[in-house]
């Protein structure tokens, strides 16, 4: 279905387990059959190679990054990284040479597998300078068709412990590739928790987040990607400030059909009533003419959502029609002149399929399976 005009509004087949032996000298990875292990996770219509991560050394790797590095380069088939319970410290980079990786928590409970780091944009780097927002990310995903299920991604940076830092952006996950799926995961952080980006301003990327949990306070879901968040909980943390914070900061390129869509989700909080903006438009210095857009529909909004939920950022205001709601409920759901509402006809152009299908008919919302 077509998008509304700009400015006008604008979650299988047989699985086998393999033992992976890596040659550090050549950078090659070879797979040989091994005894199958029972596991959970997404499955494509292919046989799925599996790498096991366990902190006690009983698997193929003891760290998440080691498991990523063991995976074959440019694999045409999906490679599943099964993660045994534990807290895994340190940054993880899923580079573009490792597409079609799946992070799968072994127990099916995301609280049992935590991937965590604790740096912020203002944290000093070895050798000078600071990490910056992108460098702060606990996990960066540049490999296309990445999936994650039953895993927690955390940036544990403690803002109160570092008042000397002027930049507290602390990303749990940054994505910058197409066809990314997060299913039953948790994203934990404060400022800038979930950064949904694309490879460049003129190359779109699609992200689907389902049955998951995101928390934060300032701009904690942000970026340029075309993203759908469905059947999830979005928790605004209490913060001693006025306002307490902002949920979204999209930076949609003007050439992209869609920005962010949230549907069938719950906006919860520990914060005071009328203390959070739903969103504000992010115009990076490199993209002053972009067109930030977000639609929140058929969701439950807590008391924290302001009567006038859209506000300015760095001097940029929302253009009329660049954001909208549709049939939201809850104490934070109101209809007034400051809260544009989709008509029924407009809502038909802002469904999950409209945001994700693209030219290839991608439909992760119809693909869900665990064994």
N, C-alpha and C positions, 0 to 999 in steps of 0.2 A: 504494500500500500504506500502511496506517496506521503511524504511528510507535509505538514502544513508549511506555508511559505515562511521563510526566514523573516524575523521581526514580527510576524503575525502569529506565531507559535510554531511560535515555532515549537541441567542436571542431566547379550554378549556371547562372545564365543568361547571355545575351549581355551583354558589358560594352562600354561606350563611354567615350571620354575627352572631357572638356569643358574648355574654358578658362573660368575663372571671373573675372568682372569685378565688383568690388565698388564700391558707392557709399558712401563714408564718411559723406557728409552724411545719407543716408536710412537707412543700416544695411541696405540691401537687397543681395542677391546675385543676379546674373543668369547663366545658363549658356548657352553657345553651342557647337555642335559644333566640335571641333578634330580634327586628325589623331590617330588612335589610337596609343597607345604600349603596348608589351608590358609586363606587370606581373604581380606575384604577389599573392595574398591571398585572403581569404574573399569569396564572392559570394552575394548573395541572389538570389531569383528575380525580379529587377527589373533594369532598366538602372541602371548605377552611375556617378554623376558622379564625376569625379576631379580633385583639386587636387594639384599637384606641389610639394613643398618641396625646395629645393636650396640649399646654402650659397653657391654661386657665382653665384646670381641667374638661373640658366637655367630655373627653374621659375616657378610662380605666386606663390611666397612664399619667404622666406629663413629664417623662424622657424616653429616649430610653432604658436605662438599665433596668428601672422598667418594661417596656413592655417585654423585653427579659426574665426577671425573671418570669413574669406572664405566659409565654408560657409553655405548657406541656413538661415534660421531655421525651426525646426519642420518640417524636410523630412520628407515621408512616404516618401521613397526614401532608400536608403543613399548616403552620400557618402564616397568613399574618399580619404584623404589619403596619397598615395604619397610616401614619405620617402627621398630619395637619401642615399647614405652621408655620414656626418659626425657630429660631436659638436655637439649643439644645447643651448646653455646657457640656463637661465632657467626659471622656473615656467610651467606650462601649466594653464589652467583650461578644462575642457570643461563648459560650463554646461548647465543643464537645457533651455535653448532650442536646443541643438544635439544632438538625439538621432540615433541611427543613423549615427554617424561610425565610420570604420575607419582606424586607423593601420596602414599597411602598409610594412614595410621593403623597399626596392626590390630588394635583392639576394637576399632570402630568408635571409640570415644575420643574426641579431639583434646580433652583435658589430659589424656595420658601421654601425648606426644607434643612437646613444646620446643619450637625452634626460636631462639631468642638471642638478642644482642642489645647493647645499651648505649649506642652512640647517637649523638644529635648533630644537627647541621653545624652547631658551634663547637663541637668537640675537636680539639687540636689533632691534626694528623702528624704522624711521625715524619720528620723532615720539614715541617712548617705548613702553615695554612690550616684550614679547617675542612671538615668532610662535606659540608654543604648538604642541602636537602636530599638530593639523589644519593650521595655517598653515605648518608645515614641509614639507608635501608637495611634491615636485617636480611631480607630475601629480595633479590632482584631477578625478575623473569624476563629474559630476552628470547627464549626458545618458544617457538610457536606451538600451539596445541598442548600447552601445559595443563595438567589437571592436578587438583589436590583434594583429598577427602580425609576427614577425621584427623585433622592436624590443627595445632595452634601456632600462629605466627605472632611473635611479640617483639615490640621494641620497649625495653624496660628502662629507658632513660629516665632518671629522676630529676625532674625540673627543680624541685625545692633544694636539692643537694648542690645545684650548680647555678646560683644566682649570678655568677660572673659571666655566664654565657648569654650573649645577646640573641642568639638564634636557637630556639628550642624545638624546631621541626625535627621529628624523630619517627621515621617511616618504618612500619612493620613489613609491608610488602610494596614493592614497585613493580608493575607490569608494563612492558613496552613491546608486546607481541600480540599477534592475532589468535583468536579462538582459544581463549583461556577460560577454564572452568574451575570454580571453587565450590565444593559441595560439602556441607556440614563441617565447616572450618570456623575458627575463631581468629579475629584480628584484634590484638590488644595494643593500646598505646594511648597517647594523649594528642599532641598536635600532629596533624598530617599522618594519621595512622595508615590509611590505604590510598596509595598513589596509583591511579589507573591511567596509564599514558599510552601513546602510540609511537611507532618508530620515528615519525616526523610529522610536521604540521599538515602535510599533504598526503599522508598515508594513514588511513584509519585502522583501528584495531578494536576487536570486539571482546568483551569480557562478560561472563555470566556468573553471578554469585547467587547460590541457592541454599536455603535452609541453614543459614550461617549467622554469625554474630560479629558485629563491628562496634568498637567503642572508641571514644575519644572526646576531645573538646573543641579544638580550633581547626576548622577546615579539614575534618578528619576523614572525609571521602572526597577526593579531588583529582583533577587531571583532565586529559584530553580524549580519553578513550570513549568509544560508544559502549556503554555498560548498562546491564540490567541487574538489579538486586531484587530477588523474589523470595517471598516466604522467609524473611530473615528478621533479626532483631538488630536495631540500630540504637545503641545506648549513648546518650549524652551525659558525660561525667560532670559531677558538681565541681565548680571552680569559683574561687572567691574573686569575682570580677563582675562588672556589668557592661555588656551582657556576659553571661557565663560562657558563650561560645557560638560556633557556627557549624552546622552539620556538613553542608556541601560547599565546594568551591570548584565547579566545573570550569574548564578552559577550552570548550569545544571549538574546533576550527570552523571558520565560516563556510568552508567547502564540505563539511561533514553533514550528512542528513540528520543525524540524531546525536544527542549528548547522553545524559543519564536518565534512566527510567527506574523508578522504585514502585513495586506492585505487591500487594498482599503482605506487607511487612508491618512491624511494630516499632514505633519510635518511643523508647522508654528513657527514664532518667532518674537520677538522684538529686537533680538540681531543682531550683525553685520554679514556681510557676512563672510563665511569661519571661523566661530568661535566655532562650535560644532562638537564633535565627535558623531557618531551614537552610538558607544558603546565601552566598554572595558570589559575584562573577569574578573569576581570576583572569586577568589580562597580563600574562608575562610580558616583560619588556621586549621580548622578541616577537610578540604577537599582540600588538595593541588593538588590532582590528578583528580579533577572533569573536566568536559568538556563543558565549557560555549558555548552556541550556539544561534544564532538569525538569522532569515531570514526576510528581508523586501522586499515585492513584490507588484507590481502594485499600488504603492502609490505615492503621490505628495510630493516632498522634497523641502523645502525652501532654500533660499540662504545661510543659516547658516551652512549647512552640508559641512564639509571639503572635499577636493579632496581625501584625504586619511582618510576615516571615522572611521577606527578601530585602536585602540591604546592599549598600555600596561597598566597594573594595578598592583601595588605592585611587580614589577619585572616580572610579567607573561605576555607573549605575546600571541597573537592569533595564534593558529595552522592553517596551511594552510587548507582552506576549512571549518573552523568551523563557518563561517559567510558568508552570501551571499545576493545578491539582484537579482531582476528579474523584468524587464520591468517597472522600476520606471520612473517618469517624473518630470518636474519642474526644476527650476534653480539650485537646489542642486543635481540633478540626472545626474551623469556622468559615463562613462565607461572608466576605465583605469586599469593599472596593479595592483593598490592597492585596487581595488573594484571587488572582485570575483562575477561573474554573473552565475546564474543557467542556464543550458541548458533547452530547452523545455521538454526534457525527465525527467531531474531532478526535474523541477517544478511540474510535475505530482505527485511527492512524497511529496510535501510540500504544500498541500492544507488544508483547515480547517478540513475536515474529518480525515485526516491523524493524526492530532495533538489531536483531541478530542474523537474519537470513542472508543479507548481503546478496552477492551475485551467485554464490555457490549453494544456497539453500541450507546453510548451517542451522541446526535445530537441536542444541544440547538440552533444551528443556524437555525433549521427548526421549532422551537417552539416560536412563538410570538403571543401574543393575549392580548388585553385590552378590558375591557367592561366599 
